[in-house]
């Protein structure tokens, strides 16, 4: 059978060069072109896995029923450990007539790693069409993962030093990226995943939801009584506890968490171009001070993003997941009927009080939005290449917020972002118990699992926001000096 045929690395490269959506799963070579536009998670997810061993990602994000269907896309198998290609969507180059020993992708498994090397040695890596002997601008900054640089303004050279230092720190503080070390980490992670399944962490404890329902209904009842008594402002804070949404953590042009974002770029992950404009140039220097006010009204942005997503073709789902889109729309309409019509319109008499109530009831949810940004913004944004394993990448780029168990009711599991990223299918009521296994995994693999208290996490994020704002101020001063004098001003 064709699905049992061993395929060479060169043959797989040729398939990708011809437009094949080729993914490795458990040693099997899958061609997913027929599934690309039907994937419930969107085609961009698959396109970022092309040429990679996605065994852990496929296993962790899909049910056993879906996993059993994978063999229908199998066209062959690979022998031995697989060295990841850089996907075409991220700049990987593939030869349609590749052969062992001559393929660029074979000689350099990570195109990004090659770009890093060129960058740090003063070579131009932004365009293949340019003369390779042309020196790189001293202000060039590194592209982010999934990012295509559109333009490179004359940044302050110190920006590049900061990006380079952050990358070097990550490489020094985390396990080696050599194949042997990463394979050992992957093996430990898969053993942990087997334990998670055997010990019932994926089982949903419905009684916990019943407890929360009783708590929410009780709060809602007290809230309505207070509202009827016209205790508008003292009771408004309670409303924010009812509906939880997954906050969007995209931040341009209001925030930048790395000097490498101080320019226009196209994100392949979102298929969207973030433009560096005057608004960003004005807002970023003050981001340390605007952080909390913007988090206070962040939920309004979630409403907009939710409706834009659900009403767009991107949200179309198929097969077993086809029910999710209409169900989400139905529940969102129910929310606005209960909150917007029954509560705000029918029970609050004047427009002034309505506006104040809506603002206060949403601002009070700010700690949840702050919390989820702590888990991501306080962590590394460096891309160390395709060799990094799935579990190491998750723990390197995400942290958890420590809090006592009695606060779980308020946080709703959002404080366990790192654990959730490692095991996204585990119900939130089981995340605290699962955290102990993740701590043990971290100690066995020497992968740092960062956990900070809420206050310490805020200090970390504010410090990072201030550092990047300082980099931008230096860059703008450099640009102004060069415009006025024609000199760099660097000595």
MOURBEL-V208300 format. One record per pair of residues at least 12 apart in sequence whose C-alpha atoms are under 7 Angstrom apart, sorted by the first residue. I is the first residue (numbers start at 1). GAP is how many residues later the second one is. D is the distance in Angstrom with one decimal. If there is no record, write none. Layout:
BEGIN
i | gap | d
I | GAP | D
I | GAP | D
END
This chain:
BEGIN
i | gap | d
2 | 73 | 5.8
2 | 74 | 6.1
3 | 71 | 5.2
3 | 72 | 4.1
3 | 73 | 4.1
4 | 72 | 5.0
4 | 73 | 6.1
5 | 71 | 4.7
5 | 72 | 6.1
6 | 70 | 5.6
6 | 71 | 4.8
6 | 72 | 5.6
6 | 73 | 7.0
7 | 69 | 6.0
7 | 70 | 5.9
7 | 71 | 5.7
8 | 70 | 6.9
10 | 88 | 5.2
10 | 89 | 5.1
10 | 90 | 6.1
13 | 81 | 5.9
13 | 82 | 6.6
13 | 85 | 6.6
14 | 80 | 7.0
14 | 81 | 6.0
14 | 82 | 4.3
14 | 83 | 6.0
14 | 84 | 6.1
16 | 78 | 6.9
17 | 77 | 5.0
17 | 78 | 5.8
17 | 79 | 5.1
18 | 78 | 6.4
20 | 13 | 6.5
21 | 12 | 5.3
21 | 26 | 6.9
21 | 29 | 5.7
22 | 28 | 5.2
22 | 29 | 5.8
23 | 26 | 6.3
23 | 27 | 5.2
23 | 28 | 5.5
23 | 29 | 5.8
23 | 30 | 6.4
23 | 31 | 6.6
24 | 28 | 6.0
24 | 29 | 4.5
24 | 30 | 5.8
24 | 31 | 6.8
25 | 28 | 6.0
25 | 29 | 5.6
25 | 30 | 4.4
26 | 29 | 5.5
27 | 50 | 5.6
27 | 51 | 5.4
28 | 46 | 6.3
28 | 48 | 6.0
28 | 49 | 4.2
28 | 50 | 6.3
29 | 45 | 5.6
29 | 46 | 5.8
29 | 47 | 5.1
29 | 48 | 5.0
29 | 49 | 6.8
30 | 43 | 5.2
30 | 44 | 4.4
30 | 45 | 5.9
31 | 42 | 5.6
31 | 43 | 6.5
31 | 44 | 6.6
32 | 41 | 6.3
38 | 280 | 6.3
40 | 277 | 5.0
40 | 278 | 6.4
40 | 281 | 7.0
42 | 272 | 6.7
44 | 225 | 6.4
47 | 42 | 6.5
48 | 39 | 5.8
48 | 41 | 6.5
49 | 38 | 6.5
50 | 37 | 5.1
51 | 33 | 6.0
51 | 34 | 4.9
51 | 35 | 6.7
51 | 36 | 5.9
52 | 32 | 4.6
52 | 33 | 5.8
53 | 29 | 6.6
53 | 31 | 6.4
56 | 334 | 6.8
60 | 363 | 6.4
61 | 363 | 6.8
61 | 364 | 6.9
83 | 26 | 6.5
84 | 25 | 6.0
84 | 302 | 6.0
84 | 303 | 6.6
85 | 20 | 6.3
85 | 24 | 5.2
85 | 25 | 6.3
86 | 23 | 6.8
86 | 24 | 5.6
86 | 25 | 6.0
86 | 300 | 6.5
89 | 179 | 6.6
90 | 56 | 5.2
92 | 19 | 6.1
93 | 12 | 6.6
110 | 275 | 5.8
110 | 276 | 5.6
112 | 273 | 5.9
113 | 272 | 5.8
122 | 13 | 6.1
122 | 14 | 5.5
123 | 12 | 5.6
123 | 13 | 5.4
124 | 12 | 4.7
138 | 19 | 5.6
139 | 15 | 5.3
139 | 16 | 4.5
139 | 17 | 5.6
139 | 18 | 4.5
139 | 21 | 6.7
140 | 12 | 6.3
140 | 15 | 6.8
140 | 20 | 6.7
141 | 19 | 5.3
141 | 119 | 5.6
142 | 118 | 6.0
143 | 117 | 6.7
144 | 239 | 6.6
145 | 238 | 5.8
146 | 121 | 5.6
146 | 122 | 4.9
146 | 123 | 5.8
147 | 118 | 6.3
147 | 119 | 5.4
147 | 120 | 4.5
147 | 121 | 5.8
148 | 117 | 5.8
148 | 118 | 5.1
148 | 119 | 6.6
149 | 115 | 6.8
149 | 116 | 4.8
149 | 117 | 6.5
150 | 114 | 5.9
150 | 115 | 5.3
150 | 116 | 6.9
151 | 112 | 6.9
151 | 113 | 6.3
152 | 111 | 6.7
154 | 325 | 6.6
155 | 320 | 5.1
156 | 318 | 6.3
156 | 319 | 4.4
156 | 322 | 6.0
159 | 100 | 5.7
159 | 312 | 6.3
163 | 96 | 6.8
163 | 97 | 6.9
166 | 216 | 6.8
167 | 215 | 5.6
174 | 273 | 5.8
174 | 274 | 6.8
175 | 271 | 6.6
175 | 272 | 6.4
177 | 210 | 6.0
177 | 211 | 5.9
182 | 206 | 6.8
182 | 207 | 5.9
185 | 260 | 6.2
186 | 203 | 6.6
189 | 202 | 6.9
201 | 225 | 6.2
201 | 229 | 6.1
202 | 223 | 6.7
202 | 224 | 4.8
202 | 225 | 6.4
204 | 223 | 5.9
216 | 26 | 6.6
223 | 12 | 6.3
223 | 15 | 7.0
232 | 125 | 6.9
233 | 124 | 6.8
236 | 121 | 6.1
236 | 124 | 6.2
236 | 125 | 5.0
237 | 123 | 6.6
237 | 124 | 5.2
237 | 127 | 5.5
239 | 122 | 5.6
240 | 121 | 5.6
240 | 122 | 6.0
240 | 124 | 6.2
240 | 125 | 5.1
241 | 169 | 6.9
247 | 55 | 6.4
247 | 122 | 6.4
248 | 54 | 6.7
249 | 124 | 6.6
252 | 22 | 6.7
253 | 27 | 4.8
254 | 26 | 6.2
254 | 29 | 5.7
254 | 30 | 6.1
254 | 33 | 7.0
255 | 29 | 5.7
255 | 32 | 6.0
256 | 28 | 6.7
256 | 212 | 6.9
257 | 120 | 6.6
257 | 207 | 6.7
257 | 208 | 6.3
257 | 211 | 6.5
258 | 210 | 6.0
259 | 209 | 5.9
259 | 212 | 6.7
262 | 14 | 7.0
263 | 13 | 5.1
264 | 12 | 4.5
284 | 185 | 5.8
285 | 184 | 4.5
285 | 187 | 6.8
285 | 188 | 6.8
287 | 178 | 6.3
288 | 174 | 5.7
288 | 177 | 5.3
288 | 178 | 5.6
295 | 71 | 5.6
295 | 74 | 6.0
295 | 75 | 6.4
296 | 67 | 4.4
296 | 70 | 4.7
297 | 65 | 6.7
297 | 66 | 5.9
299 | 63 | 6.7
310 | 15 | 6.7
368 | 43 | 6.7
371 | 44 | 6.8
372 | 42 | 6.6
374 | 83 | 5.8
374 | 84 | 6.6
374 | 87 | 6.4
375 | 23 | 5.5
375 | 24 | 4.8
375 | 25 | 5.8
375 | 26 | 6.8
375 | 42 | 6.4
376 | 21 | 6.7
376 | 22 | 5.3
376 | 23 | 6.8
377 | 84 | 6.2
378 | 82 | 5.8
378 | 83 | 5.0
379 | 18 | 5.1
379 | 19 | 5.9
379 | 20 | 6.9
380 | 16 | 6.6
380 | 17 | 5.2
381 | 16 | 6.8
391 | 31 | 6.4
392 | 55 | 6.5
394 | 24 | 6.6
394 | 27 | 6.3
394 | 28 | 6.5
395 | 23 | 6.1
395 | 53 | 6.9
395 | 54 | 5.8
398 | 19 | 6.8
398 | 20 | 5.2
399 | 18 | 6.6
399 | 19 | 5.4
399 | 50 | 6.9
399 | 51 | 5.0
399 | 52 | 5.7
400 | 15 | 5.6
400 | 16 | 5.1
400 | 17 | 5.6
400 | 18 | 5.7
400 | 50 | 6.6
400 | 51 | 4.9
400 | 52 | 6.6
401 | 14 | 4.9
401 | 15 | 6.7
401 | 50 | 5.7
401 | 51 | 5.3
401 | 52 | 5.5
401 | 53 | 6.0
402 | 49 | 6.2
402 | 50 | 5.6
402 | 51 | 4.7
402 | 52 | 6.7
403 | 50 | 6.6
413 | 15 | 5.2
416 | 15 | 6.7
419 | 12 | 6.8
419 | 16 | 6.3
419 | 19 | 6.9
END
